[in-house]
C-alpha cells in the first residue's frame, strides 16, 4: 500500500517541481531527506509514530531541514504530515529520486569489481553499456574481493557477470554434470 501511495505523492511533487522550475532543487532536497532517514532510524521512528502529534513532527522536520530546504519541498512535507502520511516520507523521497532519474534519462550502472578498475578498462565497459542504454550514466562502483577478478555490471534487472568467481562456478557445474 505504502509504495503505491508514495509513488503517487512523488509524481505529484515531480509535476509541481517541473511546473515551478525547481526540479533540481527539490531532487537535492529529496536526496537529503532519504539520506537523513537512512542514517537516522530515530527520525524514521518519529515519522512513523502514531503517538507523536503532526505539529511536533513538523517542528522536528523544520529543525532538521528548514535552513537548507527549498520552501516548496518543506511545504510538501508539511502537507504529507497533515494528511497523516508522515511515515511514508522516506518512501516518497526514494520514489521521487527514481522519477527524477527517469524524467532526466539518468541510468544507474552498478559496477562491482574485485579491485579498483583503471580508467581505460572502466571506459571500455561503459562504452559497451552506452551501446545498449541511452541517457546519462550514473556509475556506482563497488569493490568486492570475493569476485577474485573481473567485474559485474548491473542495470535495473539486467546483469552481466564477467567475474572469475562466476566463471569458476560455471566450470564446476559443467564438471559435476
Secondary structure, 3 states (H helix, E strand, C coil): CHHHHHHHHHHHHHHHHHHHCCHHHHHHHHHHHHHHHHHCHHHHHHHHCCCCCHHHHHHHHHHHHHHHCCHHHHHHHHHHHHCCCHHHHHHHHHHHHHHHHHHCCEEEEEEEECCCCCHHHHHHHHHHHHHHCCCEEEEEEEECHHHCCEEEEEECCEEEEEEHHHHHHHHHHHHHC
